[in-house]
Amino acid sequence: MDAEFREESTKVPQANGKSIELEPRLPWPSAYRGSRYSIISDEDFTGSVLKWEQRDLEIYTEPPDDLRRLLVFLGKEEGYGSIRVTAGGEVLTKIPAEEYEHVDKAPIDSGWIPVYVGELTGSLDFDEVDIDPNAPDEGQIKVWKGFPFNHGERWSVSHDGELVWKWRDYRFESAFDHPELVEAYQQYRGQAGRLYITENNHVWINVPRDDIGAGKEDAISSAVGQWKQQADEDGDNATLRLVNRRLVATSRGDDPATGHLPIHLGHLGQFDDGVIPRPVVDDQSYFQAVCDYENVYE
């Protein structure tokens, strides 16, 4: 595993064009988002493990060095529990207010306080599932081979062509413009919908079979055919199962033939000079809502 965790500061955009330099261990002043993992103790492993899960499916890897130690220090019981990893590699978690040393600096002083832990670099190694695959060449697409659930920041392309981050009734725009990223989405999907950006900066979307962008039917069909052939040849059963699960989850009547196709648009570096979308929280009531529970489901 080449993923490394470091206690590094990060810059967080704020309202009115401002930003703050945020040190690790302090309250997180933005949207609580990113790939969802958890650190747990499991009798089948020695020591703690990092887990990705979706319903009954669980896949494990080793947690980065020092991450659990810092979570203990912050007030996470025994260092176990959920974390998020943003598209910028920021590791976030939630700490009970009564256990958190810096609760006086948080916008809300009760419940579960979102906290910036530090920065993750490199890529987590989940063995049979490659969450940092080779990106398609510029202007091309592939089938997304990484985790098809709970993976990446979930953004939306709106009806008016804006990139926004949404949760419940909250809607926050990015601090930056992303015309190339939005255009790439719109080429392959006609309607407004979701777009995912992982911690390794891969961009993937769900494409309904009845909403494929004009003139892109052959490109989609070719990408699916090439992926299926290669996966069969390589015996890549893990990816075959994951993609099938995504198809079933987005299908009519649990029929994978009607499910939405997970399409890998490329790497963020191929769009808008690689600028990472960063939501600007301009409604302070959001922080009360997000502190109500440890796990925030999108």
N, C-alpha and C positions, 0 to 999 in steps of 0.2 A: 504494500500500500504506500503510495507516495503522497497522501494527504497529510498536511501539517497544520497544526493549530498554533496560533500565536496571539498574544495579547497586544494587538495593534489598534491604534485609533482609527476612526473612519469619519468621513464627512457626510453629514445628513442634511439634505435640502429641507428648508422650512418655508413657510408662507412669505409672500412679498419679496421673493427673489433672494432671500437670505439662506444661510446654511450655518451649521455648527460643526466644530471638530469634537467628536465624541470619544471619550476614553472608555476602555473596557470596564465592565462592572457597574456602569451607570445606567439609569433608566433609558429605555429605547423610545425616542421621540417621534416615531413614524409608524407606518402601517406594519402590523405583525404578520409576516408573510414568509414564504419560501418553502423549500423542500422539507417534508415532515419526517423526522426520524426520532428515535428514542434510545436512551441508554438504559439497559436492563441487566439484571443478573439472571443467568439461565443455567440450569443444572447440567446441560449438555456441553457447556463451555467452561473453560478455566478463566475466572475473572469476568469482568463486565464485557458486554457486546453492544454494538450499535445495530439497531433494528429498523428496517423498512417494513411496513405492513400494509395490507389492504384486505380487510375482512379476515378470512381464514388463512391468508397467505403471508408468511413471514420469511424474510431473507436477512442474513446477518453478515456483519464484518467487524473488524476490530475498531474501536473508537480511537481517534487521534490521541497521541500522548498528551497528558496534562489536562485534557478537557474535563474529565470526570472530577479530577482534583479541584479544579476551579469551581465547578458546579457545587461541590460540597462546601467550599469556602463561601460561595454566594448565598447559601441557605437551602439548596436543593437537597432533600433528605437522602443521604448516602450517595449523592451525585447521580441518582437515577431520575428518569422522567423524560419528557419530550423536549426537543429542540427544533428550531427552524434554521435553515441555511438559505440566505437570500441569493439573488443573482449576482450580487457583489461579493459573495463569500462571507458575509457577516453571519456569525452564529448568534442566534437569539434564544432566549428561554424565558420562562415565567417563574418568579419566586414568590412564595407567600409573603404578604406584606409584613406580617409579624416576625418573619425570619430575615428580612432584607435590611442590610445596614444603611442603604442610601434611600430609604423610603421617603425621607423628607425632600428629596430632589425630584420625586416622581409627580406627575400631574394628578394622580389619584393615589391615596394613601391606604387603600384597603383592597382586599381581594388578591388577585394574582398579578404581580407587577412585571410587565415586559422589560427585559434587561438585555443590554448588549454585552456579550461574553467575550468576543474576540473575532479573529479572522481565520477562515479555513482556506488554505491554498492547496493546489494539486487536486487529485481526484480520489474519492473513496473507492475501494476495491471490493466489489460484491461478488467477485469470482465469476459465476455463471452469467451475471447480468452486467453488461458494459454500459455504465451511465455516462461515459465520455467517448462515444464512438467517433469514427471519422465522419466529419460533416460532409454533406454533398457538395460538389463543386458549385461555384457561384452560378445561379440561374437554374440549378437542378434541384431535385428533391429525392428523398429516400423514405422508407418506412422508419418510424421512430422505434429504436431497439431498446431504449432505456426503460425505466419504470413508467408505466402509463397511468399511474394514479399517485396522488400526493407528492408529485415531483415537479419542482419548479414554481416560480411565482406565477400566479394565475391572473393574467391581464385580460382585458376585453377590448376588442375593436368595436367602437360604437357605430350606430347607423350613420352618423355624420363624419366617420373616418377618423375619430380621435382614439388615442390609446389611453385607456383609463383602468384604474385598479378599483374593483368593487367588492364590497362585503356587506351583506344585509342591505340596509338602506343607504349605506355610505358609498360615495363615489369620488375618488381622488384622481386628479390628472397627474401625469409625470411632470417633473420640473423641466424636462427637455422635450424637444420635438423629435419625432421618429417617423418621418414620412416614408422612408424606404422600407422600414419594417412593416408598416401598415400596408403599403402597396404590395409587398410580398404576400401578406395574408390575403388581401383582396384578389390576388391573381388566382388563388386556389380555392377560395371559398366566397360565395356570393353574398351571404348574409352576415350580419353582425354576429360575433361570437368570441370564444375564448382563444387565448394564445398563451403558451407556457414558456418561461425562460428559466433554465436550470442554473445551478451554481457553477456549472462548467460552461455557461453561456450558450447552450444549445437551445434552439427555438423550435417548438413543435406545436401542432394544432390538430384538432379533430375535424375531419372533412366528411360531412354527410354525403352519402352517395347521390342524393337528389339535389345537392347544392355545390357541385363541383364547378369552379370558375370556367367561364366560356373558353373553349379551346384547350382546356387542360385535362380532358378525359384521358387522352392517350398517355400523357406524362404520368398521371396517377396510376393507370393500369400497368404501365411499364415498371414503375417503381415497386408496385405490389408484387408483380410477377418475378422481378429480379430478386427481391427480398425472399420470397417464398422458396424459390429455387436454391438460393445460396444457403438459407437456413436448413433446408432438407439435406443438402449435400454435406453441410458441416455438422449435422446432428444437433443443431442449436435448439434443443427442446425447451429450454427456459424461455427464450424469446418467443418461440411459437406459442407457448402457453400464455405468456403475458399479453401478446397482441390479441390472441383469441379472447382472453378475458375482457380486454378493452372493447372488442367488437360486441361481445355479449352484453356488456354493461350499457352500451349505447344503442342497443338494437330494439327492434319491435318484437316482442314475444320471445326474447332470449335466442333469437336467430342471428348468429354471427354474420350471415350473408347480408343482413340489413343494417349492421352496425357502422358507426362512424370510423373512418380510417385514420389512424394516428400517423401524421405526416411530418417528417423532419424537414423544416424549411432551410435550415443551415445553422451557422454559428453567428452569434451576435456581431462578431468582428466583420462580417460581410455586409452589415447594414449600418448606415448613419455613423460611420467612423467608429463603430463599436461602443457607442454611448449606451450605458445601461439605464433602462427606465427606472426612475425613482419617484414614488408617489409623494405628493406633498399633502400632509394632513392639515386641512384648514377648518376642521370642525372638532373642537375640543371635547365634545360629547363622545366622540369615538373612543377615547381612552377609558371612559367609564364602562362602555359596553365591552371592550376587549379585556378588561380586568375581571369580569364576572366569572370566568372559567379558566382552568389551566389550559385545556385544549380548545383551540379555536378552529372550527371546521368551516371550510369555504364551499 
